Amino acid sequence: MDTDRWEEEKRRGITIDLGFAPIDLGEGFEASVVDVPGHEGFVRNMLAGATGIDVALLVVAADEGIMPQTAEHLAIVELLGVRRGIPVLTKRDLVDDDWLALVETELAARLDTSPVRWDPPIATSAVSGVGLDALRAALRRLAGDLRDRPEADLFRLPIDRVFALPGAGTVVTGSSWSGTVAVGDTVRLLPLDREVRIRSIEVHGRAADRAVPGRRTALALVGVDKDELARGDVVVTGSGWRGAELLDAAVELLPGAPRPVLSRTRLRVHLGTAEVLARASQTGPIAPGERGRVRFVLETPLVARGGDRFVLRSFSPVTTIGGGTVLDPHPAAVPRLPERSLTLTQTPSERLAAWVGEAGLNGIRPGDLPVRLGILPADVSGVIAAAGKGVLSCGEWLTSRSAAAAEAERLGALVADHHERHPIDPGMSLQALRATMQAVPEPIVDAVIDLGVRKQLLEPAGGVVRRPGWSPSLDRGASDARSAIAGRIAAAQWHVPTVAELEREFAGAPVRALLAHLAREGGVEQVDQERFAAPAAMTEFRSRLEAVLGELGQATPAELRDRFGLTRKYLIPLLEWADRRGITERRGDARVLARLTGRSKGA
């Protein structure tokens, strides 16, 4: 299969863009070959194809030896964390044994210092066929040693090609990094942030029901136009994915990098098939050959996962200068990177414990952890458990136990202060107490209040919260005012005074609080928001109203005004009270007894 798709590639005899082909290695092994450009002018395309691979074939022409682009490609493979590789010497037919040995020695010297585990070089000739069987055998052996990528993971496919086909619609291709999807499944496109349906799937150029990890995959999608997607976009499933604008990472610069990375250095970040411009921030100088931590401020959203490897290239002139590992794909703006305890050597549980401490009451969603920590969904519960007792689970949220305990203490102090300032209130409104925890997720608010109850700092009672064992108390002055107000209301009978009128009469007394206290004790009955009456007076009004309406059948306020000897100021609030209690109901401008309609509300 000729992997060169462009006419210019065929004419010039070089690879310009990515090429793809399946290869049957025998013994049940099938691999995907990604042909990447070797020319230094197309390293950007090479980077898009080099991510997500299991084995690197480092191709060196035997008649030329190691070239500058060879060294750059080797550095990229190392920076991306590729674990296995085979050095392949081509054009064996053009050189003698002595020259071949010289090139092999030079190549071995460079590969001896590489973190990639390289097999011995294999000399090949596409003309004579020398070495091709040995190369195929080496690939088959490596394929048998590779660790299978888990299917029980979130699906992720960085897109490297987008096109449209009649009958299929928009088609995206890429190397599936993790997880599985099936025909008919819904997937999400990022950073477009749109859900679409899979119409059909091809794996290695053949129709398939499912896409599995580590395969060249084509997905025909329903619900998106090809012009809305581009290389660098990502197909995913599951929660926790989003386009990041900040990225905290561990960075290493190549010894040959032309200059150090400083705060505000503009760089090109290559992750997956994406290339994103970014500025380094919150970092000290990282010199060539050294390591450090960097917060990247991304100029366009980048989809990343914890543990992802990436390559850094300078903004201008464009050259590979280093790479790194994503420590946190979704950091908050606060705390700043220098204040964070983020290291490459942390376990997922150690990193989670640190993040929970940073987040405090803002919390972290467990559903985000597979992406943020780069772990399998099935491992989330174990990581949370290993994070220790400092992590408090609150349903769909995690929070810091110490932060929750401190907040419970604060709420207890708020309630105690309310008791001091309002001694005759039954307690502080639960709604008002919850409102003091602004922007805190509801499940965490519930957990904090529950913790306050268990620590005997709070005691909910209906719609209020009080300190355990606390009860309203009246001093001598308040007790006298309460008696006076109760007497005034009892004397008023149906001429019910408003709260404002009582406040004017009893200036200086906490009238509303005393009325609420009297209502709780049964000393008064609330007519509406601004009126309280004596219970005996309301019982008498009800009896009289039922008698009048029983006699008349229905009556207007004007007719009732004459019967009760009340002005509209006093009568209308009482009639509306009767409506709310289900004693009466309105029929036009008149009232009738509600029980006559069969809709009494239990009056």
VEXDREN-2710 file (C-alpha; in Angstrom, 1 decimal):
% VEXDREN-2710
k/r/px/py/pz
1/MET/0.0/0.0/0.0
2/ASP/1.4/3.4/-1.0
3/THR/1.0/5.6/2.0
4/ASP/1.7/8.8/0.0
5/ARG/-1.7/10.3/-0.8
6/TRP/-0.7/13.6/-2.4
7/GLU/0.4/14.1/-6.0
8/GLU/3.3/16.3/-4.7
9/GLU/4.5/13.5/-2.5
10/LYS/4.6/11.1/-5.4
11/ARG/6.3/13.6/-7.7
12/ARG/9.0/14.6/-5.2
13/GLY/9.4/11.2/-3.7
14/ILE/9.1/12.4/-0.1
15/THR/6.4/12.1/2.6
16/ILE/4.7/15.5/3.3
17/ASP/1.7/14.5/5.3
18/LEU/0.8/11.5/7.4
19/GLY/0.3/8.2/5.6
20/PHE/-1.4/5.1/7.0
21/ALA/-1.4/1.4/6.2
22/PRO/-2.3/-1.9/8.1
23/ILE/0.3/-4.6/8.2
24/ASP/-0.4/-8.3/8.9
25/LEU/2.5/-9.6/11.1
26/GLY/1.2/-13.1/11.2
27/GLU/0.4/-15.2/14.3
28/GLY/-2.8/-13.2/14.8
29/PHE/-1.0/-9.8/15.0
30/GLU/-2.1/-6.9/12.9
31/ALA/-0.5/-3.5/13.3
32/SER/-1.1/0.0/12.0
33/VAL/1.8/1.8/10.4
34/VAL/1.9/5.6/10.5
35/ASP/4.2/7.0/7.9
36/VAL/5.4/10.4/9.1
37/PRO/7.5/12.9/7.2
38/GLY/11.2/12.9/7.7
39/HIS/12.0/16.3/6.1
40/GLU/12.7/19.0/8.7
41/GLY/10.1/21.3/7.0
42/PHE/7.3/18.9/8.0
43/VAL/8.1/18.1/11.6
44/ARG/4.8/19.6/12.6
45/ASN/3.0/16.9/10.6
46/MET/5.4/14.3/12.0
47/LEU/4.4/15.3/15.6
48/ALA/0.7/14.7/14.8
49/GLY/1.4/11.1/13.7
50/ALA/4.0/10.2/16.3
51/THR/1.6/10.4/19.3
52/GLY/-0.1/7.4/20.7
53/ILE/2.2/4.8/19.1
54/ASP/3.6/1.7/20.7
55/VAL/6.7/1.1/18.7
56/ALA/9.0/3.6/16.8
57/LEU/10.8/2.6/13.6
58/LEU/13.8/5.0/13.4
59/VAL/14.6/5.0/9.7
60/VAL/18.2/5.9/8.8
61/ALA/19.5/5.8/5.2
62/ALA/22.6/3.6/5.3
63/ASP/24.3/5.8/2.7
64/GLU/23.8/9.0/4.7
65/GLY/23.9/8.0/8.3
66/ILE/22.3/10.1/11.1
67/MET/21.0/13.4/9.8
68/PRO/19.9/16.5/11.8
69/GLN/16.3/15.5/11.3
70/THR/17.1/12.0/12.6
71/ALA/18.3/13.5/15.8
72/GLU/15.2/15.7/16.1
73/HIS/12.8/12.8/15.4
74/LEU/14.7/10.6/18.0
75/ALA/14.3/13.4/20.6
76/ILE/10.6/13.7/19.8
77/VAL/10.1/9.9/20.2
78/GLU/11.9/10.1/23.6
79/LEU/10.0/13.1/24.8
80/LEU/6.7/11.4/23.9
81/GLY/7.6/8.5/26.1
82/VAL/7.6/5.8/23.4
83/ARG/9.0/2.7/25.2
84/ARG/10.1/0.4/22.4
85/GLY/11.8/0.9/19.1
86/ILE/13.6/-0.7/16.2
87/PRO/16.3/1.2/14.3
88/VAL/16.0/0.4/10.6
89/LEU/18.9/1.1/8.1
90/THR/17.5/1.4/4.6
91/LYS/19.3/1.3/1.2
92/ARG/21.5/-1.6/2.3
93/ASP/22.2/-2.4/-1.3
94/LEU/24.0/1.0/-1.8
95/VAL/26.8/0.5/0.8
96/ASP/29.5/-2.0/1.5
97/ASP/29.9/-3.9/4.8
98/ASP/32.6/-1.5/6.2
99/TRP/30.4/1.6/5.7
100/LEU/27.4/-0.2/7.1
101/ALA/29.3/-1.2/10.2
102/LEU/30.4/2.5/10.6
103/VAL/26.8/3.7/10.4
104/GLU/25.6/1.0/12.8
105/THR/28.3/2.0/15.3
106/GLU/27.4/5.7/15.1
107/LEU/23.7/4.8/15.6
108/ALA/24.3/2.5/18.5
109/ALA/26.4/5.1/20.3
110/ARG/23.5/7.6/20.1
111/LEU/20.8/5.0/21.1
112/ASP/22.8/3.7/24.1
113/THR/21.9/6.9/25.9
114/SER/18.2/6.8/24.9
115/PRO/15.5/6.0/27.4
116/VAL/13.7/4.1/24.7
117/ARG/14.4/0.4/24.7
118/TRP/15.8/-0.1/21.2
119/ASP/16.3/-3.5/19.4
120/PRO/19.5/-4.1/17.5
121/PRO/19.6/-2.3/14.1
122/ILE/18.2/-4.1/11.1
123/ALA/19.6/-3.4/7.7
124/THR/17.1/-3.5/4.9
125/SER/16.8/-2.9/1.1
126/ALA/13.4/-2.2/-0.5
127/VAL/15.1/-3.1/-3.8
128/SER/16.5/-6.5/-3.0
129/GLY/14.2/-7.3/-0.1
130/VAL/17.2/-7.9/2.3
131/GLY/16.2/-7.6/5.9
132/LEU/12.5/-7.2/5.4
133/ASP/11.6/-10.6/6.8
134/ALA/13.9/-9.9/9.8
135/LEU/12.1/-6.6/10.3
136/ARG/8.7/-8.3/10.1
137/ALA/9.8/-10.9/12.6
138/ALA/11.1/-8.2/15.0
139/LEU/7.8/-6.3/14.8
140/ARG/5.9/-9.6/15.5
141/ARG/8.1/-10.3/18.5
142/LEU/7.6/-6.8/19.9
143/ALA/3.8/-6.9/19.3
144/GLY/3.7/-10.0/21.5
145/ASP/5.5/-8.2/24.3
146/LEU/3.4/-5.1/24.2
147/ARG/0.9/-4.5/27.0
148/ASP/-2.7/-4.4/25.9
149/ARG/-4.4/-1.1/26.3
150/PRO/-7.4/-1.4/28.6
151/GLU/-10.7/-1.3/26.9
152/ALA/-12.5/-0.3/30.1
153/ASP/-11.3/3.3/29.8
154/LEU/-12.7/6.5/28.4
155/PHE/-12.6/6.5/24.6
156/ARG/-10.3/9.0/23.1
157/LEU/-9.3/9.6/19.5
158/PRO/-7.2/12.6/18.5
159/ILE/-8.3/13.5/14.9
160/ASP/-5.6/13.7/12.2
161/ARG/-7.9/13.7/9.1
162/VAL/-11.4/15.1/8.4
163/PHE/-13.2/14.6/5.1
164/ALA/-16.7/13.9/3.8
165/LEU/-17.9/10.8/1.8
166/PRO/-21.2/10.4/0.0
167/GLY/-23.5/8.2/2.0
168/ALA/-21.3/8.4/5.1
169/GLY/-21.2/12.1/5.8
170/THR/-18.4/13.5/7.9
171/VAL/-15.5/11.1/8.5
172/VAL/-12.8/11.6/11.1
173/THR/-9.7/9.4/11.4
174/GLY/-7.0/8.9/14.0
175/SER/-5.3/6.4/16.2
176/SER/-7.6/5.4/19.1
177/TRP/-5.7/6.0/22.3
178/SER/-8.0/4.4/24.8
179/GLY/-11.5/2.9/25.4
180/THR/-14.0/1.6/23.0
181/VAL/-17.1/2.8/21.1
182/ALA/-19.7/1.1/19.0
183/VAL/-21.8/2.0/16.0
184/GLY/-24.8/4.0/17.2
185/ASP/-23.0/5.4/20.3
186/THR/-22.9/9.0/21.1
187/VAL/-19.5/10.7/21.4
188/ARG/-18.4/14.2/22.1
189/LEU/-16.3/16.4/19.9
190/LEU/-13.8/18.8/21.6
191/PRO/-13.1/21.6/21.7
192/LEU/-16.3/22.1/19.6
193/ASP/-18.2/20.6/22.6
194/ARG/-20.9/18.9/20.6
195/GLU/-22.4/15.4/21.0
196/VAL/-22.8/13.5/17.7
197/ARG/-23.7/9.9/16.8
198/ILE/-21.5/7.3/15.2
199/ARG/-23.0/6.1/11.9
200/SER/-20.3/3.6/11.0
201/ILE/-16.8/2.5/12.0
202/GLU/-13.8/1.3/10.0
203/VAL/-10.7/-0.2/11.7
204/HIS/-7.7/-0.8/9.5
205/GLY/-9.8/0.0/6.5
206/ARG/-12.5/-2.6/7.2
207/ALA/-16.0/-2.1/8.5
208/ALA/-16.3/-2.9/12.2
209/ASP/-19.0/-2.8/14.9
210/ARG/-16.6/-1.4/17.5
211/ALA/-13.5/0.7/17.7
212/VAL/-10.9/-0.6/20.2
213/PRO/-7.7/1.0/21.5
214/GLY/-4.4/1.0/19.6
215/ARG/-6.0/0.8/16.1
216/ARG/-6.2/3.1/13.1
217/THR/-9.9/4.1/13.2
218/ALA/-12.3/6.0/11.0
219/LEU/-15.6/7.2/12.4
220/ALA/-18.5/8.4/10.2
221/LEU/-20.4/10.9/12.3
222/VAL/-23.9/12.3/12.2
223/GLY/-24.5/15.8/13.5
224/VAL/-21.4/17.7/12.4
225/ASP/-20.1/19.2/9.2
226/LYS/-16.6/18.5/8.1
227/ASP/-15.8/22.3/8.0
228/GLU/-16.5/22.4/11.8
229/LEU/-13.6/20.0/12.6
230/ALA/-9.9/20.0/12.0
231/ARG/-6.7/18.1/12.9
232/GLY/-6.1/18.5/16.6
233/ASP/-9.7/18.1/17.6
234/VAL/-10.6/15.1/19.8
235/VAL/-13.4/12.5/19.9
236/VAL/-14.1/11.4/23.5
237/THR/-16.7/9.7/25.8
238/GLY/-17.3/10.1/29.5
239/SER/-17.2/13.1/31.8
240/GLY/-14.3/15.3/32.8
241/TRP/-13.1/16.2/29.3
242/ARG/-12.9/19.9/28.3
243/GLY/-10.8/22.3/26.4
244/ALA/-8.2/23.6/28.8
245/GLU/-7.0/27.2/28.9
246/LEU/-4.4/26.6/31.6
247/LEU/-2.1/23.6/31.9
248/ASP/0.3/22.7/34.7
249/ALA/3.1/20.5/33.5
250/ALA/6.6/19.2/34.3
251/VAL/8.9/20.3/31.5
252/GLU/12.4/19.2/30.4
253/LEU/14.5/21.1/27.8
254/LEU/16.8/19.4/25.4
255/PRO/20.5/20.1/26.0
256/GLY/20.6/21.7/22.5
257/ALA/17.7/24.1/23.2
258/PRO/18.9/27.5/22.0
259/ARG/17.7/29.5/25.1
260/PRO/16.0/29.0/28.5
261/VAL/12.3/29.0/29.0
262/LEU/11.2/32.0/31.1
263/SER/7.9/33.4/32.2
264/ARG/6.0/34.8/29.2
265/THR/8.1/32.8/26.7
266/ARG/5.9/32.0/23.8
267/LEU/5.9/28.4/22.8
268/ARG/4.2/25.8/20.6
269/VAL/2.7/22.9/22.6
270/HIS/2.2/19.7/20.6
271/LEU/-0.2/17.2/22.3
272/GLY/-2.0/14.5/20.5
273/THR/-2.5/15.8/17.0
274/ALA/-3.0/19.4/18.2
275/GLU/-0.5/22.3/18.0
276/VAL/-1.4/25.2/20.3
277/LEU/0.4/28.4/21.0
278/ALA/1.0/29.2/24.6
279/ARG/3.0/31.3/27.0
280/ALA/4.9/29.9/29.9
281/SER/4.0/31.5/33.2
282/GLN/4.7/31.1/37.0
283/THR/8.1/29.5/36.4
284/GLY/11.7/30.4/37.0
285/PRO/14.2/30.1/34.2
286/ILE/14.5/26.5/32.9
287/ALA/17.9/26.2/31.2
288/PRO/18.7/23.9/28.3
289/GLY/19.1/20.3/29.7
290/GLU/17.2/21.1/32.9
291/ARG/13.8/20.4/34.2
292/GLY/11.1/22.5/35.9
293/ARG/7.4/23.2/36.3
294/VAL/5.5/25.5/34.0
295/ARG/1.9/26.8/33.9
296/PHE/1.0/27.2/30.3
297/VAL/-1.5/29.9/29.4
298/LEU/-3.0/28.5/26.2
299/GLU/-4.1/30.8/23.3
300/THR/-6.7/28.2/22.1
301/PRO/-8.3/25.4/24.1
302/LEU/-6.4/22.2/24.3
303/VAL/-7.8/18.8/25.3
304/ALA/-5.4/17.0/27.7
305/ARG/-5.4/14.3/30.3
306/GLY/-3.3/13.8/33.3
307/GLY/0.0/12.0/32.4
308/ASP/-0.2/13.0/28.7
309/ARG/3.2/13.6/27.1
310/PHE/3.8/16.6/24.9
311/VAL/6.5/18.2/22.8
312/LEU/7.6/21.9/23.0
313/ARG/8.8/23.8/20.0
314/SER/10.0/27.4/20.0
315/PHE/7.8/30.0/18.5
316/SER/10.4/31.4/16.1
317/PRO/12.5/30.1/14.6
318/VAL/10.5/26.9/14.9
319/THR/12.6/24.0/16.4
320/THR/12.0/21.3/18.9
321/ILE/13.4/22.4/22.3
322/GLY/11.9/20.0/24.8
323/GLY/8.7/18.4/26.1
324/GLY/7.0/17.3/29.3
325/THR/4.2/15.6/31.1
326/VAL/0.8/17.0/32.1
327/LEU/0.5/17.2/35.9
328/ASP/-2.9/18.9/35.9
329/PRO/-5.0/19.4/32.8
330/HIS/-7.5/21.6/34.6
331/PRO/-5.8/23.8/37.2
332/ALA/-7.7/26.5/39.0
333/ALA/-6.3/30.0/38.7
334/VAL/-5.7/29.9/42.4
335/PRO/-3.4/28.7/43.9
336/ARG/-0.5/29.7/41.7
337/LEU/1.8/26.9/40.5
338/PRO/4.7/27.7/42.8
339/GLU/2.3/27.2/45.8
340/ARG/1.2/23.8/44.5
341/SER/2.7/20.4/45.6
342/LEU/2.8/18.9/42.1
343/THR/5.5/16.4/41.2
344/LEU/6.0/13.6/38.7
345/THR/6.7/11.1/41.5
346/GLN/3.4/11.6/43.2
347/THR/0.9/8.7/43.3
348/PRO/-2.6/9.4/42.0
349/SER/-3.9/9.3/45.6
350/GLU/-1.2/11.7/46.8
351/ARG/-2.0/14.1/44.0
352/LEU/-5.7/13.8/44.8
353/ALA/-5.2/14.6/48.5
354/ALA/-3.2/17.7/47.5
355/TRP/-5.9/18.9/45.1
356/VAL/-8.7/18.3/47.6
357/GLY/-6.8/20.4/50.1
358/GLU/-6.3/23.2/47.5
359/ALA/-10.0/23.1/46.4
360/GLY/-11.3/23.4/50.0
361/LEU/-15.1/23.8/50.0
362/ASN/-15.2/24.3/46.3
363/GLY/-14.8/20.5/46.0
364/ILE/-13.7/18.1/43.2
365/ARG/-16.0/15.8/41.2
366/PRO/-15.0/12.2/41.4
367/GLY/-16.3/11.8/37.8
368/ASP/-13.5/14.2/36.6
369/LEU/-10.7/12.1/38.1
370/PRO/-10.2/9.6/35.2
371/VAL/-9.3/12.6/33.0
372/ARG/-7.6/14.8/35.5
373/LEU/-5.5/12.1/37.1
374/GLY/-5.2/10.0/34.0
375/ILE/-6.5/6.8/35.7
376/LEU/-9.1/4.2/34.7
377/PRO/-12.7/4.8/35.8
378/ALA/-12.6/1.6/37.8
379/ASP/-9.7/2.8/39.8
380/VAL/-11.4/6.0/41.1
381/SER/-12.9/4.5/44.3
382/GLY/-9.5/2.9/45.2
383/VAL/-7.6/6.2/44.7
384/ILE/-10.1/8.1/46.8
385/ALA/-9.8/5.5/49.6
386/ALA/-6.0/5.6/49.4
387/ALA/-6.1/9.4/49.6
388/GLY/-6.8/9.1/53.3
389/LYS/-9.3/10.4/55.9
390/GLY/-8.5/14.0/54.9
391/VAL/-10.8/13.5/51.9
392/LEU/-14.5/13.7/52.6
393/SER/-17.0/12.1/50.1
394/CYS/-20.2/14.1/49.6
395/GLY/-22.1/12.2/47.0
396/GLU/-20.9/13.5/43.6
397/TRP/-18.3/15.7/45.3
398/LEU/-15.1/15.4/47.3
399/THR/-14.0/18.0/49.8
400/SER/-11.4/18.6/52.5
401/ARG/-12.4/17.2/55.8
402/SER/-10.4/19.8/57.7
403/ALA/-12.1/22.6/55.6
404/ALA/-15.5/21.1/56.2
405/ALA/-14.8/20.9/60.0
406/ALA/-13.6/24.5/60.1
407/GLU/-16.7/25.6/58.2
408/ALA/-18.9/23.7/60.6
409/GLU/-17.2/25.6/63.5
410/ARG/-17.9/28.9/61.6
411/LEU/-21.5/28.1/61.2
412/GLY/-21.8/27.2/64.8
413/ALA/-20.4/30.6/65.8
414/LEU/-22.8/32.3/63.4
415/VAL/-25.8/30.6/65.1
416/ALA/-24.5/31.4/68.5
417/ASP/-24.1/35.1/67.5
418/HIS/-27.7/35.0/66.2
419/HIS/-28.9/33.7/69.5
420/GLU/-27.1/36.6/71.3
421/ARG/-28.6/39.2/69.0
422/HIS/-32.0/37.7/68.8
423/PRO/-32.6/35.9/72.1
424/ILE/-36.4/35.3/71.5
425/ASP/-36.0/33.8/68.0
426/PRO/-36.3/30.1/67.8
427/GLY/-33.0/30.0/65.9
428/MET/-31.3/31.2/62.7
429/SER/-33.1/30.5/59.4
430/LEU/-31.6/27.4/57.8
431/GLN/-31.9/29.0/54.4
432/ALA/-30.0/32.1/55.6
433/LEU/-27.3/29.9/57.2
434/ARG/-26.9/28.0/53.9
435/ALA/-26.7/31.2/52.0
436/THR/-23.5/32.2/53.9
437/MET/-21.7/29.3/52.0
438/GLN/-21.8/31.1/48.6
439/ALA/-20.7/29.1/45.6
440/VAL/-20.3/25.9/47.6
441/PRO/-21.9/22.9/45.9
442/GLU/-25.1/21.9/47.6
443/PRO/-23.9/18.3/48.6
444/ILE/-20.9/19.9/50.3
445/VAL/-23.2/22.4/52.2
446/ASP/-25.3/19.4/53.3
447/ALA/-22.2/17.6/54.5
448/VAL/-20.9/20.6/56.4
449/ILE/-24.2/21.0/58.2
450/ASP/-24.4/17.3/58.9
451/LEU/-20.9/17.5/60.4
452/GLY/-22.0/20.4/62.5
453/VAL/-24.8/18.4/63.9
454/ARG/-22.6/15.4/64.6
455/LYS/-20.1/17.6/66.4
456/GLN/-23.0/19.1/68.4
457/LEU/-22.5/22.5/67.0
458/LEU/-25.8/22.8/65.3
459/GLU/-29.4/21.5/65.8
460/PRO/-31.9/21.8/63.0
461/ALA/-35.5/22.3/64.1
462/GLY/-37.9/22.7/61.2
463/GLY/-36.8/25.7/59.1
464/VAL/-34.3/27.0/61.7
465/VAL/-31.0/26.0/63.2
466/ARG/-30.0/26.5/66.8
467/ARG/-27.2/25.5/69.1
468/PRO/-28.0/22.2/70.9
469/GLY/-29.9/22.8/74.1
470/TRP/-30.7/26.4/73.4
471/SER/-34.2/27.8/73.8
472/PRO/-35.6/31.3/73.4
473/SER/-35.7/33.4/76.6
474/LEU/-37.3/36.7/77.5
475/ASP/-35.9/39.3/79.8
476/ARG/-38.1/41.3/82.1
477/GLY/-38.6/44.1/79.5
478/ALA/-39.4/41.8/76.6
479/SER/-41.7/39.7/78.8
480/ASP/-43.7/42.8/79.7
481/ALA/-43.8/44.0/76.1
482/ARG/-45.1/40.5/75.0
483/SER/-47.9/40.7/77.5
484/ALA/-48.8/44.2/76.5
485/ILE/-48.9/43.3/72.8
486/ALA/-51.0/40.2/73.4
487/GLY/-53.4/42.3/75.4
488/ARG/-53.6/44.9/72.7
489/ILE/-54.4/42.3/70.0
490/ALA/-57.0/40.5/72.2
491/ALA/-58.7/43.8/72.9
492/ALA/-58.8/44.6/69.2
493/GLN/-60.9/41.6/68.3
494/TRP/-61.6/41.8/64.6
495/HIS/-60.1/45.3/64.3
496/VAL/-56.8/43.6/63.8
497/PRO/-53.8/46.1/63.9
498/THR/-50.9/45.9/61.5
499/VAL/-47.4/45.1/62.6
500/ALA/-46.4/48.7/61.6
501/GLU/-49.1/50.1/63.9
502/LEU/-48.0/47.9/66.8
503/GLU/-44.3/49.0/66.2
504/ARG/-45.4/52.6/66.5
505/GLU/-47.4/51.9/69.7
506/PHE/-44.6/49.8/71.3
507/ALA/-41.6/51.8/70.1
508/GLY/-38.3/50.2/71.1
509/ALA/-39.7/46.7/71.6
510/PRO/-38.8/43.9/69.1
511/VAL/-42.4/43.7/67.9
512/ARG/-42.0/41.2/65.0
513/ALA/-39.8/38.9/67.1
514/LEU/-42.4/39.0/70.0
515/LEU/-45.2/38.3/67.6
516/ALA/-43.4/35.3/66.2
517/HIS/-42.8/34.1/69.7
518/LEU/-46.4/34.5/70.6
519/ALA/-47.4/32.7/67.4
520/ARG/-45.2/29.7/68.3
521/GLU/-46.8/29.6/71.8
522/GLY/-50.3/29.9/70.4
523/GLY/-50.9/33.3/71.9
524/VAL/-51.7/34.9/68.5
525/GLU/-52.7/33.6/65.1
526/GLN/-51.2/35.0/61.9
527/VAL/-53.8/36.5/59.6
528/ASP/-51.3/37.5/56.9
529/GLN/-47.7/38.8/56.7
530/GLU/-48.6/42.1/58.4
531/ARG/-51.4/41.1/60.8
532/PHE/-51.7/38.9/63.9
533/ALA/-55.0/38.3/65.8
534/ALA/-56.2/36.7/68.9
535/PRO/-57.1/32.9/68.3
536/ALA/-60.4/33.3/70.1
537/ALA/-61.3/36.3/67.9
538/MET/-60.5/34.2/64.8
539/THR/-62.6/31.3/66.0
540/GLU/-65.5/33.6/66.6
541/PHE/-65.1/35.2/63.2
542/ARG/-65.1/31.8/61.5
543/SER/-68.2/30.7/63.3
544/ARG/-70.0/34.0/62.5
545/LEU/-68.9/33.9/58.8
546/GLU/-70.1/30.3/58.4
547/ALA/-73.5/31.3/59.9
548/VAL/-74.0/34.3/57.7
549/LEU/-73.0/32.4/54.5
550/GLY/-75.1/29.5/55.6
551/GLU/-78.1/31.9/55.8
552/LEU/-77.4/33.9/52.6
553/GLY/-75.7/31.3/50.4
554/GLN/-73.3/33.9/49.2
555/ALA/-72.4/37.4/50.1
556/THR/-70.3/40.3/48.8
557/PRO/-67.8/42.2/51.0
558/ALA/-70.3/45.1/51.1
559/GLU/-73.0/42.8/52.5
560/LEU/-70.6/41.2/55.0
561/ARG/-69.4/44.6/56.0
562/ASP/-72.9/45.5/57.2
563/ARG/-73.3/42.2/59.0
564/PHE/-69.9/42.4/60.8
565/GLY/-69.8/46.2/61.3
566/LEU/-66.3/46.3/59.9
567/THR/-64.7/48.6/57.3
568/ARG/-62.9/47.1/54.3
569/LYS/-59.6/47.8/56.0
570/TYR/-60.4/45.2/58.6
571/LEU/-62.8/42.9/56.7
572/ILE/-60.8/42.1/53.6
573/PRO/-57.8/40.7/55.4
574/LEU/-60.1/38.5/57.4
575/LEU/-61.9/37.2/54.3
576/GLU/-58.7/36.5/52.6
577/TRP/-57.6/34.5/55.7
578/ALA/-60.8/32.5/55.4
579/ASP/-60.1/31.8/51.7
580/ARG/-56.6/30.6/52.5
581/ARG/-57.8/28.4/55.3
582/GLY/-60.3/26.7/52.9
583/ILE/-63.3/28.1/54.8
584/THR/-64.6/30.1/51.9
585/GLU/-63.9/30.6/48.3
586/ARG/-64.6/33.5/45.9
587/ARG/-67.2/33.3/43.2
588/GLY/-67.0/36.5/41.3
589/ASP/-67.1/39.3/43.9
590/ALA/-69.0/37.1/46.4
591/ARG/-67.9/34.5/48.9
592/VAL/-69.5/31.1/49.4
593/LEU/-68.7/28.4/51.9
594/ALA/-66.0/26.1/50.4
595/ARG/-67.5/22.9/51.8
596/LEU/-70.6/23.5/49.6
597/THR/-68.4/23.0/46.5
598/GLY/-66.7/19.8/47.8
599/ARG/-63.3/21.4/47.8
600/SER/-62.7/22.2/51.5
601/LYS/-59.1/22.3/52.4
602/GLY/-59.5/20.7/55.8
603/ALA/-60.7/23.9/57.5
END
